[in-house]
């Protein structure tokens, strides 16, 4: 179940559903005192890439949970 939850979380961030990646980026920049137009490593394309990686890790976790035992 954890792998499936990670896939769904990654999908929401990767597809920016309900502004997930944009909100995450805005919250990060605000917490660090960076202006909204300023560059940070938590910009939306980077976060979308992280969402894709979360989807891959979750899928592998799910597959290993099913086929490893």
CHARMM-style PDB file with segment names, atoms N, HN, CA, C and O in Angstrom:
ATOM      1  N   UNK     1       0.805  -1.187   0.000  1.00  0.00      PROA
ATOM      2  CA  UNK     1       0.000   0.000   0.000  1.00  0.00      PROA
ATOM      3  C   UNK     1       0.858   1.266   0.000  1.00  0.00      PROA
ATOM      4  O   UNK     1       0.488   2.276  -0.599  1.00  0.00      PROA
ATOM      5  N   UNK     2       1.996   1.203   0.670  1.00  0.00      PROA
ATOM      6  HN  UNK     2       2.297   0.383   1.156  1.00  0.00      PROA
ATOM      7  CA  UNK     2       2.856   2.387   0.726  1.00  0.00      PROA
ATOM      8  C   UNK     2       3.384   2.740  -0.662  1.00  0.00      PROA
ATOM      9  O   UNK     2       3.490   3.916  -1.010  1.00  0.00      PROA
ATOM     10  N   UNK     3       3.712   1.723  -1.447  1.00  0.00      PROA
ATOM     11  HN  UNK     3       3.625   0.768  -1.163  1.00  0.00      PROA
ATOM     12  CA  UNK     3       4.184   1.983  -2.801  1.00  0.00      PROA
ATOM     13  C   UNK     3       3.116   2.640  -3.657  1.00  0.00      PROA
ATOM     14  O   UNK     3       3.404   3.544  -4.440  1.00  0.00      PROA
ATOM     15  N   UNK     4       1.893   2.186  -3.504  1.00  0.00      PROA
ATOM     16  HN  UNK     4       1.659   1.451  -2.867  1.00  0.00      PROA
ATOM     17  CA  UNK     4       0.787   2.772  -4.260  1.00  0.00      PROA
ATOM     18  C   UNK     4       0.544   4.218  -3.826  1.00  0.00      PROA
ATOM     19  O   UNK     4       0.284   5.076  -4.669  1.00  0.00      PROA
ATOM     20  N   UNK     5       0.625   4.496  -2.537  1.00  0.00      PROA
ATOM     21  HN  UNK     5       0.836   3.798  -1.852  1.00  0.00      PROA
ATOM     22  CA  UNK     5       0.458   5.863  -2.041  1.00  0.00      PROA
ATOM     23  C   UNK     5       1.551   6.768  -2.583  1.00  0.00      PROA
ATOM     24  O   UNK     5       1.287   7.919  -2.931  1.00  0.00      PROA
ATOM     25  N   UNK     6       2.784   6.257  -2.660  1.00  0.00      PROA
ATOM     26  HN  UNK     6       2.999   5.322  -2.377  1.00  0.00      PROA
ATOM     27  CA  UNK     6       3.890   7.050  -3.192  1.00  0.00      PROA
ATOM     28  C   UNK     6       3.701   7.325  -4.682  1.00  0.00      PROA
ATOM     29  O   UNK     6       4.022   8.414  -5.158  1.00  0.00      PROA
ATOM     30  N   UNK     7       3.183   6.349  -5.413  1.00  0.00      PROA
ATOM     31  HN  UNK     7       2.921   5.464  -5.026  1.00  0.00      PROA
ATOM     32  CA  UNK     7       2.890   6.556  -6.836  1.00  0.00      PROA
ATOM     33  C   UNK     7       1.838   7.651  -7.001  1.00  0.00      PROA
ATOM     34  O   UNK     7       1.991   8.537  -7.843  1.00  0.00      PROA
ATOM     35  N   UNK     8       0.786   7.595  -6.212  1.00  0.00      PROA
ATOM     36  HN  UNK     8       0.662   6.876  -5.528  1.00  0.00      PROA
ATOM     37  CA  UNK     8      -0.278   8.601  -6.316  1.00  0.00      PROA
ATOM     38  C   UNK     8       0.224   9.985  -5.920  1.00  0.00      PROA
ATOM     39  O   UNK     8      -0.129  10.977  -6.558  1.00  0.00      PROA
ATOM     40  N   UNK     9       1.045  10.063  -4.869  1.00  0.00      PROA
ATOM     41  HN  UNK     9       1.332   9.258  -4.350  1.00  0.00      PROA
ATOM     42  CA  UNK     9       1.622  11.345  -4.462  1.00  0.00      PROA
ATOM     43  C   UNK     9       2.516  11.897  -5.572  1.00  0.00      PROA
ATOM     44  O   UNK     9       2.433  13.079  -5.907  1.00  0.00      PROA
ATOM     45  N   UNK    10       3.362  11.052  -6.136  1.00  0.00      PROA
ATOM     46  HN  UNK    10       3.429  10.092  -5.864  1.00  0.00      PROA
ATOM     47  CA  UNK    10       4.234  11.470  -7.232  1.00  0.00      PROA
ATOM     48  C   UNK    10       3.452  11.920  -8.445  1.00  0.00      PROA
ATOM     49  O   UNK    10       3.844  12.873  -9.119  1.00  0.00      PROA
ATOM     50  N   UNK    11       2.343  11.241  -8.734  1.00  0.00      PROA
ATOM     51  HN  UNK    11       2.025  10.467  -8.187  1.00  0.00      PROA
ATOM     52  CA  UNK    11       1.507  11.618  -9.867  1.00  0.00      PROA
ATOM     53  C   UNK    11       0.909  13.007  -9.652  1.00  0.00      PROA
ATOM     54  O   UNK    11       0.874  13.825 -10.571  1.00  0.00      PROA
ATOM     55  N   UNK    12       0.439  13.267  -8.431  1.00  0.00      PROA
ATOM     56  HN  UNK    12       0.467  12.603  -7.684  1.00  0.00      PROA
ATOM     57  CA  UNK    12      -0.152  14.583  -8.129  1.00  0.00      PROA
ATOM     58  C   UNK    12       0.876  15.697  -8.295  1.00  0.00      PROA
ATOM     59  O   UNK    12       0.558  16.764  -8.820  1.00  0.00      PROA
ATOM     60  N   UNK    13       2.103  15.454  -7.852  1.00  0.00      PROA
ATOM     61  HN  UNK    13       2.362  14.587  -7.426  1.00  0.00      PROA
ATOM     62  CA  UNK    13       3.142  16.472  -7.982  1.00  0.00      PROA
ATOM     63  C   UNK    13       3.595  16.592  -9.436  1.00  0.00      PROA
ATOM     64  O   UNK    13       3.759  17.701  -9.944  1.00  0.00      PROA
ATOM     65  N   UNK    14       3.798  15.459 -10.109  1.00  0.00      PROA
ATOM     66  HN  UNK    14       3.665  14.558  -9.696  1.00  0.00      PROA
ATOM     67  CA  UNK    14       4.286  15.471 -11.492  1.00  0.00      PROA
ATOM     68  C   UNK    14       3.299  16.154 -12.430  1.00  0.00      PROA
ATOM     69  O   UNK    14       3.710  16.937 -13.287  1.00  0.00      PROA
ATOM     70  N   UNK    15       2.010  15.877 -12.286  1.00  0.00      PROA
ATOM     71  HN  UNK    15       1.676  15.242 -11.590  1.00  0.00      PROA
ATOM     72  CA  UNK    15       0.990  16.478 -13.153  1.00  0.00      PROA
ATOM     73  C   UNK    15       0.508  17.827 -12.616  1.00  0.00      PROA
ATOM     74  O   UNK    15      -0.328  18.474 -13.247  1.00  0.00      PROA
ATOM     75  N   UNK    16       1.021  18.258 -11.467  1.00  0.00      PROA
ATOM     76  HN  UNK    16       1.701  17.733 -10.955  1.00  0.00      PROA
ATOM     77  CA  UNK    16       0.676  19.530 -10.830  1.00  0.00      PROA
ATOM     78  C   UNK    16      -0.834  19.635 -10.600  1.00  0.00      PROA
ATOM     79  O   UNK    16      -1.451  20.670 -10.853  1.00  0.00      PROA
ATOM     80  N   UNK    17      -1.405  18.536 -10.116  1.00  0.00      PROA
ATOM     81  HN  UNK    17      -0.903  17.696  -9.912  1.00  0.00      PROA
ATOM     82  CA  UNK    17      -2.842  18.489  -9.837  1.00  0.00      PROA
ATOM     83  C   UNK    17      -3.147  19.419  -8.667  1.00  0.00      PROA
ATOM     84  O   UNK    17      -2.503  19.353  -7.620  1.00  0.00      PROA
ATOM     85  N   UNK    18      -4.125  20.273  -8.858  1.00  0.00      PROA
ATOM     86  HN  UNK    18      -4.648  20.326  -9.709  1.00  0.00      PROA
ATOM     87  CA  UNK    18      -4.526  21.286  -7.871  1.00  0.00      PROA
ATOM     88  C   UNK    18      -3.359  22.165  -7.437  1.00  0.00      PROA
ATOM     89  O   UNK    18      -3.340  22.668  -6.314  1.00  0.00      PROA
ATOM     90  N   UNK    19      -2.387  22.351  -8.328  1.00  0.00      PROA
ATOM     91  HN  UNK    19      -2.403  21.942  -9.241  1.00  0.00      PROA
ATOM     92  CA  UNK    19      -1.267  23.243  -8.040  1.00  0.00      PROA
ATOM     93  C   UNK    19      -0.298  22.694  -7.006  1.00  0.00      PROA
ATOM     94  O   UNK    19       0.335  23.471  -6.291  1.00  0.00      PROA
ATOM     95  N   UNK    20      -0.166  21.377  -6.909  1.00  0.00      PROA
ATOM     96  HN  UNK    20      -0.681  20.746  -7.489  1.00  0.00      PROA
ATOM     97  CA  UNK    20       0.684  20.766  -5.881  1.00  0.00      PROA
ATOM     98  C   UNK    20       2.137  21.221  -5.996  1.00  0.00      PROA
ATOM     99  O   UNK    20       2.737  21.624  -4.999  1.00  0.00      PROA
ATOM    100  N   UNK    21       2.707  21.162  -7.191  1.00  0.00      PROA
ATOM    101  HN  UNK    21       2.220  20.834  -8.001  1.00  0.00      PROA
ATOM    102  CA  UNK    21       4.106  21.555  -7.371  1.00  0.00      PROA
ATOM    103  C   UNK    21       4.284  23.060  -7.177  1.00  0.00      PROA
ATOM    104  O   UNK    21       5.263  23.498  -6.574  1.00  0.00      PROA
ATOM    105  N   UNK    22       3.338  23.849  -7.687  1.00  0.00      PROA
ATOM    106  HN  UNK    22       2.543  23.493  -8.177  1.00  0.00      PROA
ATOM    107  CA  UNK    22       3.431  25.304  -7.527  1.00  0.00      PROA
ATOM    108  C   UNK    22       3.323  25.706  -6.058  1.00  0.00      PROA
ATOM    109  O   UNK    22       4.053  26.581  -5.594  1.00  0.00      PROA
ATOM    110  N   UNK    23       2.415  25.067  -5.334  1.00  0.00      PROA
ATOM    111  HN  UNK    23       1.822  24.356  -5.711  1.00  0.00      PROA
ATOM    112  CA  UNK    23       2.261  25.385  -3.904  1.00  0.00      PROA
ATOM    113  C   UNK    23       3.506  24.994  -3.126  1.00  0.00      PROA
ATOM    114  O   UNK    23       3.970  25.742  -2.266  1.00  0.00      PROA
ATOM    115  N   UNK    24       4.045  23.815  -3.431  1.00  0.00      PROA
ATOM    116  HN  UNK    24       3.668  23.208  -4.130  1.00  0.00      PROA
ATOM    117  CA  UNK    24       5.237  23.330  -2.754  1.00  0.00      PROA
ATOM    118  C   UNK    24       6.393  24.300  -3.000  1.00  0.00      PROA
ATOM    119  O   UNK    24       7.136  24.628  -2.075  1.00  0.00      PROA
ATOM    120  N   UNK    25       6.547  24.756  -4.241  1.00  0.00      PROA
ATOM    121  HN  UNK    25       5.944  24.489  -4.993  1.00  0.00      PROA
ATOM    122  CA  UNK    25       7.610  25.698  -4.576  1.00  0.00      PROA
ATOM    123  C   UNK    25       7.414  27.028  -3.848  1.00  0.00      PROA
ATOM    124  O   UNK    25       8.361  27.586  -3.294  1.00  0.00      PROA
ATOM    125  N   UNK    26       6.179  27.529  -3.854  1.00  0.00      PROA
ATOM    126  HN  UNK    26       5.410  27.076  -4.304  1.00  0.00      PROA
ATOM    127  CA  UNK    26       5.893  28.802  -3.191  1.00  0.00      PROA
ATOM    128  C   UNK    26       6.147  28.720  -1.686  1.00  0.00      PROA
ATOM    129  O   UNK    26       6.707  29.650  -1.106  1.00  0.00      PROA
ATOM    130  N   UNK    27       5.747  27.629  -1.052  1.00  0.00      PROA
ATOM    131  HN  UNK    27       5.292  26.874  -1.524  1.00  0.00      PROA
ATOM    132  CA  UNK    27       5.964  27.450   0.389  1.00  0.00      PROA
ATOM    133  C   UNK    27       7.458  27.366   0.700  1.00  0.00      PROA
ATOM    134  O   UNK    27       7.922  27.947   1.681  1.00  0.00      PROA
ATOM    135  N   UNK    28       8.209  26.644  -0.132  1.00  0.00      PROA
ATOM    136  HN  UNK    28       7.832  26.172  -0.929  1.00  0.00      PROA
ATOM    137  CA  UNK    28       9.650  26.527   0.087  1.00  0.00      PROA
ATOM    138  C   UNK    28      10.319  27.888  -0.013  1.00  0.00      PROA
ATOM    139  O   UNK    28      11.123  28.256   0.843  1.00  0.00      PROA
ATOM    140  N   UNK    29       9.986  28.636  -1.062  1.00  0.00      PROA
ATOM    141  HN  UNK    29       9.333  28.337  -1.758  1.00  0.00      PROA
ATOM    142  CA  UNK    29      10.619  29.946  -1.252  1.00  0.00      PROA
ATOM    143  C   UNK    29      10.257  30.897  -0.120  1.00  0.00      PROA
ATOM    144  O   UNK    29      11.104  31.656   0.349  1.00  0.00      PROA
ATOM    145  N   UNK    30       9.020  30.860   0.316  1.00  0.00      PROA
ATOM    146  HN  UNK    30       8.331  30.243  -0.065  1.00  0.00      PROA
ATOM    147  CA  UNK    30       8.587  31.739   1.402  1.00  0.00      PROA
ATOM    148  C   UNK    30       9.313  31.398   2.704  1.00  0.00      PROA
ATOM    149  O   UNK    30       9.685  32.296   3.459  1.00  0.00      PROA
ATOM    150  N   UNK    31       9.513  30.118   2.968  1.00  0.00      PROA
ATOM    151  HN  UNK    31       9.211  29.389   2.355  1.00  0.00      PROA
ATOM    152  CA  UNK    31      10.184  29.708   4.200  1.00  0.00      PROA
ATOM    153  C   UNK    31      11.670  30.082   4.200  1.00  0.00      PROA
ATOM    154  O   UNK    31      12.265  30.269   5.261  1.00  0.00      PROA
ATOM    155  N   UNK    32      12.258  30.188   3.023  1.00  0.00      PROA
ATOM    156  HN  UNK    32      11.774  30.036   2.161  1.00  0.00      PROA
ATOM    157  CA  UNK    32      13.678  30.538   2.904  1.00  0.00      PROA
ATOM    158  C   UNK    32      13.902  32.030   2.682  1.00  0.00      PROA
ATOM    159  O   UNK    32      15.047  32.480   2.622  1.00  0.00      PROA
ATOM    160  N   UNK    33      12.829  32.799   2.559  1.00  0.00      PROA
ATOM    161  HN  UNK    33      11.899  32.434   2.608  1.00  0.00      PROA
ATOM    162  CA  UNK    33      12.961  34.240   2.349  1.00  0.00      PROA
ATOM    163  C   UNK    33      13.380  34.615   0.939  1.00  0.00      PROA
ATOM    164  O   UNK    33      13.961  35.680   0.732  1.00  0.00      PROA
ATOM    165  N   UNK    34      13.094  33.754  -0.037  1.00  0.00      PROA
ATOM    166  HN  UNK    34      12.622  32.889   0.131  1.00  0.00      PROA
ATOM    167  CA  UNK    34      13.433  34.007  -1.433  1.00  0.00      PROA
ATOM    168  C   UNK    34      12.217  34.653  -2.097  1.00  0.00      PROA
ATOM    169  O   UNK    34      11.082  34.238  -1.861  1.00  0.00      PROA
ATOM    170  N   UNK    35      12.456  35.657  -2.918  1.00  0.00      PROA
ATOM    171  HN  UNK    35      13.378  35.994  -3.109  1.00  0.00      PROA
ATOM    172  CA  UNK    35      11.334  36.302  -3.605  1.00  0.00      PROA
ATOM    173  C   UNK    35      10.683  35.301  -4.562  1.00  0.00      PROA
ATOM    174  O   UNK    35      11.350  34.392  -5.056  1.00  0.00      PROA
ATOM    175  N   UNK    36       9.383  35.466  -4.826  1.00  0.00      PROA
ATOM    176  HN  UNK    36       8.841  36.204  -4.425  1.00  0.00      PROA
ATOM    177  CA  UNK    36       8.694  34.517  -5.724  1.00  0.00      PROA
ATOM    178  C   UNK    36       9.320  34.424  -7.114  1.00  0.00      PROA
ATOM    179  O   UNK    36       9.225  33.382  -7.762  1.00  0.00      PROA
ATOM    180  N   UNK    37       9.953  35.490  -7.578  1.00  0.00      PROA
ATOM    181  HN  UNK    37      10.030  36.337  -7.051  1.00  0.00      PROA
ATOM    182  CA  UNK    37      10.580  35.458  -8.895  1.00  0.00      PROA
ATOM    183  C   UNK    37      12.013  34.926  -8.837  1.00  0.00      PROA
ATOM    184  O   UNK    37      12.609  34.633  -9.873  1.00  0.00      PROA
ATOM    185  N   UNK    38      12.561  34.802  -7.636  1.00  0.00      PROA
ATOM    186  HN  UNK    38      12.076  35.040  -6.795  1.00  0.00      PROA
ATOM    187  CA  UNK    38      13.947  34.357  -7.481  1.00  0.00      PROA
ATOM    188  C   UNK    38      14.113  32.884  -7.785  1.00  0.00      PROA
ATOM    189  O   UNK    38      13.168  32.099  -7.712  1.00  0.00      PROA
ATOM    190  N   UNK    39      15.345  32.528  -8.128  1.00  0.00      PROA
ATOM    191  HN  UNK    39      16.113  33.166  -8.187  1.00  0.00      PROA
ATOM    192  CA  UNK    39      15.649  31.134  -8.452  1.00  0.00      PROA
ATOM    193  C   UNK    39      15.879  30.349  -7.175  1.00  0.00      PROA
ATOM    194  O   UNK    39      16.495  30.844  -6.231  1.00  0.00      PROA
ATOM    195  N   UNK    40      15.390  29.142  -7.154  1.00  0.00      PROA
ATOM    196  HN  UNK    40      14.890  28.739  -7.921  1.00  0.00      PROA
ATOM    197  CA  UNK    40      15.662  28.198  -6.072  1.00  0.00      PROA
ATOM    198  C   UNK    40      15.699  26.806  -6.689  1.00  0.00      PROA
ATOM    199  O   UNK    40      15.191  26.592  -7.789  1.00  0.00      PROA
ATOM    200  N   UNK    41      16.296  25.875  -5.982  1.00  0.00      PROA
ATOM    201  HN  UNK    41      16.709  26.049  -5.088  1.00  0.00      PROA
ATOM    202  CA  UNK    41      16.330  24.511  -6.491  1.00  0.00      PROA
ATOM    203  C   UNK    41      14.959  23.849  -6.415  1.00  0.00      PROA
ATOM    204  O   UNK    41      14.753  22.775  -6.981  1.00  0.00      PROA
ATOM    205  N   UNK    42      14.026  24.483  -5.721  1.00  0.00      PROA
ATOM    206  HN  UNK    42      14.192  25.355  -5.261  1.00  0.00      PROA
ATOM    207  CA  UNK    42      12.660  23.956  -5.621  1.00  0.00      PROA
ATOM    208  C   UNK    42      11.721  24.674  -6.571  1.00  0.00      PROA
ATOM    209  O   UNK    42      10.599  25.013  -6.194  1.00  0.00      PROA
ATOM    210  N   UNK    43      12.160  24.909  -7.787  1.00  0.00      PROA
ATOM    211  HN  UNK    43      13.071  24.633  -8.093  1.00  0.00      PROA
ATOM    212  CA  UNK    43      11.280  25.487  -8.796  1.00  0.00      PROA
ATOM    213  C   UNK    43      10.365  24.390  -9.345  1.00  0.00      PROA
ATOM    214  O   UNK    43      10.622  23.202  -9.156  1.00  0.00      PROA
ATOM    215  N   UNK    44       9.314  24.798 -10.015  1.00  0.00      PROA
ATOM    216  HN  UNK    44       9.105  25.764 -10.169  1.00  0.00      PROA
ATOM    217  CA  UNK    44       8.275  23.857 -10.448  1.00  0.00      PROA
ATOM    218  C   UNK    44       8.817  22.735 -11.344  1.00  0.00      PROA
ATOM    219  O   UNK    44       8.452  21.583 -11.108  1.00  0.00      PROA
ATOM    220  N   UNK    45       9.658  22.986 -12.351  1.00  0.00      PROA
ATOM    221  HN  UNK    45       9.955  23.922 -12.543  1.00  0.00      PROA
ATOM    222  CA  UNK    45      10.154  21.858 -13.163  1.00  0.00      PROA
ATOM    223  C   UNK    45      10.964  20.849 -12.341  1.00  0.00      PROA
ATOM    224  O   UNK    45      10.879  19.645 -12.579  1.00  0.00      PROA
ATOM    225  N   UNK    46      11.732  21.329 -11.394  1.00  0.00      PROA
ATOM    226  HN  UNK    46      11.801  22.308 -11.200  1.00  0.00      PROA
ATOM    227  CA  UNK    46      12.499  20.427 -10.539  1.00  0.00      PROA
ATOM    228  C   UNK    46      11.567  19.586  -9.688  1.00  0.00      PROA
ATOM    229  O   UNK    46      11.773  18.382  -9.540  1.00  0.00      PROA
ATOM    230  N   UNK    47      10.539  20.215  -9.127  1.00  0.00      PROA
ATOM    231  HN  UNK    47      10.372  21.194  -9.247  1.00  0.00      PROA
ATOM    232  CA  UNK    47       9.590  19.476  -8.302  1.00  0.00      PROA
ATOM    233  C   UNK    47       8.797  18.470  -9.130  1.00  0.00      PROA
ATOM    234  O   UNK    47       8.468  17.390  -8.640  1.00  0.00      PROA
ATOM    235  N   UNK    48       8.489  18.810 -10.367  1.00  0.00      PROA
ATOM    236  HN  UNK    48       8.756  19.687 -10.765  1.00  0.00      PROA
ATOM    237  CA  UNK    48       7.803  17.845 -11.230  1.00  0.00      PROA
ATOM    238  C   UNK    48       8.703  16.641 -11.502  1.00  0.00      PROA
ATOM    239  O   UNK    48       8.230  15.506 -11.557  1.00  0.00      PROA
ATOM    240  N   UNK    49       9.995  16.891 -11.671  1.00  0.00      PROA
ATOM    241  HN  UNK    49      10.380  17.813 -11.626  1.00  0.00      PROA
ATOM    242  CA  UNK    49      10.951  15.794 -11.826  1.00  0.00      PROA
ATOM    243  C   UNK    49      11.010  14.927 -10.585  1.00  0.00      PROA
ATOM    244  O   UNK    49      11.096  13.703 -10.680  1.00  0.00      PROA
ATOM    245  N   UNK    50      10.965  15.558  -9.419  1.00  0.00      PROA
ATOM    246  HN  UNK    50      10.895  16.553  -9.342  1.00  0.00      PROA
ATOM    247  CA  UNK    50      10.938  14.795  -8.167  1.00  0.00      PROA
ATOM    248  C   UNK    50       9.661  13.955  -8.083  1.00  0.00      PROA
ATOM    249  O   UNK    50       9.696  12.816  -7.616  1.00  0.00      PROA
ATOM    250  N   UNK    51       8.532  14.518  -8.538  1.00  0.00      PROA
ATOM    251  HN  UNK    51       8.505  15.443  -8.918  1.00  0.00      PROA
ATOM    252  CA  UNK    51       7.289  13.759  -8.555  1.00  0.00      PROA
ATOM    253  C   UNK    51       7.388  12.526  -9.439  1.00  0.00      PROA
ATOM    254  O   UNK    51       6.873  11.462  -9.093  1.00  0.00      PROA
ATOM    255  N   UNK    52       8.061  12.672 -10.594  1.00  0.00      PROA
ATOM    256  HN  UNK    52       8.479  13.536 -10.875  1.00  0.00      PROA
ATOM    257  CA  UNK    52       8.257  11.526 -11.484  1.00  0.00      PROA
ATOM    258  C   UNK    52       9.121  10.463 -10.824  1.00  0.00      PROA
ATOM    259  O   UNK    52       8.845   9.270 -10.943  1.00  0.00      PROA
ATOM    260  N   UNK    53      10.163  10.892 -10.131  1.00  0.00      PROA
ATOM    261  HN  UNK    53      10.388  11.862 -10.034  1.00  0.00      PROA
ATOM    262  CA  UNK    53      11.033   9.944  -9.422  1.00  0.00      PROA
ATOM    263  C   UNK    53      10.250   9.243  -8.315  1.00  0.00      PROA
ATOM    264  O   UNK    53      10.417   8.041  -8.108  1.00  0.00      PROA
ATOM    265  N   UNK    54       9.397   9.980  -7.603  1.00  0.00      PROA
ATOM    266  HN  UNK    54       9.261  10.957  -7.772  1.00  0.00      PROA
ATOM    267  CA  UNK    54       8.555   9.358  -6.578  1.00  0.00      PROA
ATOM    268  C   UNK    54       7.641   8.303  -7.194  1.00  0.00      PROA
ATOM    269  O   UNK    54       7.411   7.254  -6.593  1.00  0.00      PROA
ATOM    270  N   UNK    55       7.119   8.578  -8.390  1.00  0.00      PROA
ATOM    271  HN  UNK    55       7.306   9.430  -8.878  1.00  0.00      PROA
ATOM    272  CA  UNK    55       6.276   7.584  -9.063  1.00  0.00      PROA
ATOM    273  C   UNK    55       7.069   6.319  -9.378  1.00  0.00      PROA
ATOM    274  O   UNK    55       6.576   5.208  -9.181  1.00  0.00      PROA
ATOM    275  N   UNK    56       8.289   6.486  -9.865  1.00  0.00      PROA
ATOM    276  HN  UNK    56       8.690   7.388 -10.026  1.00  0.00      PROA
ATOM    277  CA  UNK    56       9.118   5.314 -10.184  1.00  0.00      PROA
ATOM    278  C   UNK    56       9.463   4.515  -8.940  1.00  0.00      PROA
ATOM    279  O   UNK    56       9.357   3.289  -8.938  1.00  0.00      PROA
ATOM    280  N   UNK    57       9.874   5.199  -7.887  1.00  0.00      PROA
ATOM    281  HN  UNK    57       9.960   6.196  -7.888  1.00  0.00      PROA
ATOM    282  CA  UNK    57      10.233   4.504  -6.653  1.00  0.00      PROA
ATOM    283  C   UNK    57       9.017   3.781  -6.078  1.00  0.00      PROA
ATOM    284  O   UNK    57       9.123   2.633  -5.645  1.00  0.00      PROA
ATOM    285  N   UNK    58       7.873   4.444  -6.073  1.00  0.00      PROA
ATOM    286  HN  UNK    58       7.787   5.376  -6.425  1.00  0.00      PROA
ATOM    287  CA  UNK    58       6.659   3.816  -5.564  1.00  0.00      PROA
ATOM    288  C   UNK    58       6.254   2.600  -6.376  1.00  0.00      PROA
ATOM    289  O   UNK    58       5.826   1.589  -5.819  1.00  0.00      PROA
ATOM    290  N   UNK    59       6.389   2.697  -7.701  1.00  0.00      PROA
ATOM    291  HN  UNK    59       6.737   3.518  -8.153  1.00  0.00      PROA
ATOM    292  CA  UNK    59       6.044   1.556  -8.557  1.00  0.00      PROA
ATOM    293  C   UNK    59       6.980   0.380  -8.290  1.00  0.00      PROA
ATOM    294  O   UNK    59       6.532  -0.764  -8.206  1.00  0.00      PROA
ATOM    295  N   UNK    60       8.271   0.656  -8.158  1.00  0.00      PROA
ATOM    296  HN  UNK    60       8.634   1.585  -8.226  1.00  0.00      PROA
ATOM    297  CA  UNK    60       9.211  -0.425  -7.849  1.00  0.00      PROA
ATOM    298  C   UNK    60       8.922  -1.037  -6.488  1.00  0.00      PROA
ATOM    299  O   UNK    60       8.965  -2.257  -6.325  1.00  0.00      PROA
ATOM    300  N   UNK    61       8.631  -0.197  -5.522  1.00  0.00      PROA
ATOM    301  HN  UNK    61       8.596   0.794  -5.654  1.00  0.00      PROA
ATOM    302  CA  UNK    61       8.305  -0.668  -4.177  1.00  0.00      PROA
ATOM    303  C   UNK    61       7.063  -1.571  -4.229  1.00  0.00      PROA
ATOM    304  O   UNK    61       7.028  -2.625  -3.594  1.00  0.00      PROA
ATOM    305  N   UNK    62       6.065  -1.156  -4.978  1.00  0.00      PROA
ATOM    306  HN  UNK    62       6.093  -0.300  -5.494  1.00  0.00      PROA
ATOM    307  CA  UNK    62       4.829  -1.925  -5.120  1.00  0.00      PROA
ATOM    308  C   UNK    62       5.102  -3.260  -5.799  1.00  0.00      PROA
ATOM    309  O   UNK    62       4.621  -4.297  -5.342  1.00  0.00      PROA
ATOM    310  N   UNK    63       5.865  -3.245  -6.880  1.00  0.00      PROA
ATOM    311  HN  UNK    63       6.255  -2.403  -7.252  1.00  0.00      PROA
ATOM    312  CA  UNK    63       6.170  -4.488  -7.613  1.00  0.00      PROA
ATOM    313  C   UNK    63       6.992  -5.432  -6.750  1.00  0.00      PROA
ATOM    314  O   UNK    63       6.717  -6.632  -6.726  1.00  0.00      PROA
ATOM    315  N   UNK    64       7.990  -4.922  -6.044  1.00  0.00      PROA
ATOM    316  HN  UNK    64       8.213  -3.948  -6.064  1.00  0.00      PROA
ATOM    317  CA  UNK    64       8.794  -5.781  -5.181  1.00  0.00      PROA
ATOM    318  C   UNK    64       7.960  -6.375  -4.039  1.00  0.00      PROA
ATOM    319  O   UNK    64       8.199  -7.509  -3.623  1.00  0.00      PROA
ATOM    320  N   UNK    65       6.998  -5.623  -3.541  1.00  0.00      PROA
ATOM    321  HN  UNK    65       6.804  -4.702  -3.879  1.00  0.00      PROA
ATOM    322  CA  UNK    65       6.145  -6.122  -2.466  1.00  0.00      PROA
ATOM    323  C   UNK    65       5.271  -7.275  -2.953  1.00  0.00      PROA
ATOM    324  O   UNK    65       4.951  -8.185  -2.189  1.00  0.00      PROA
ATOM    325  N   UNK    66       4.890  -7.230  -4.215  1.00  0.00      PROA
ATOM    326  HN  UNK    66       5.149  -6.490  -4.835  1.00  0.00      PROA
ATOM    327  CA  UNK    66       4.025  -8.288  -4.745  1.00  0.00      PROA
ATOM    328  C   UNK    66       4.833  -9.524  -5.147  1.00  0.00      PROA
ATOM    329  O   UNK    66       4.442 -10.647  -4.831  1.00  0.00      PROA
ATOM    330  N   UNK    67       5.951  -9.324  -5.837  1.00  0.00      PROA
ATOM    331  HN  UNK    67       6.269  -8.411  -6.094  1.00  0.00      PROA
ATOM    332  CA  UNK    67       6.671 -10.451  -6.429  1.00  0.00      PROA
ATOM    333  C   UNK    67       7.856 -10.950  -5.608  1.00  0.00      PROA
ATOM    334  O   UNK    67       8.367 -12.034  -5.890  1.00  0.00      PROA
ATOM    335  N   UNK    68       8.309 -10.209  -4.612  1.00  0.00      PROA
ATOM    336  HN  UNK    68       7.894  -9.328  -4.383  1.00  0.00      PROA
ATOM    337  CA  UNK    68       9.485 -10.649  -3.849  1.00  0.00      PROA
ATOM    338  C   UNK    68       9.185 -11.780  -2.870  1.00  0.00      PROA
ATOM    339  O   UNK    68      10.028 -12.665  -2.723  1.00  0.00      PROA
ATOM    340  N   UNK    69       8.043 -11.806  -2.196  1.00  0.00      PROA
ATOM    341  HN  UNK    69       7.359 -11.087  -2.315  1.00  0.00      PROA
ATOM    342  CA  UNK    69       7.828 -12.906  -1.221  1.00  0.00      PROA
ATOM    343  C   UNK    69       7.727 -14.191  -1.938  1.00  0.00      PROA
ATOM    344  OT1 UNK    69       7.546 -15.235  -1.312  1.00  0.00      PROA
TER     345      UNK     69
END
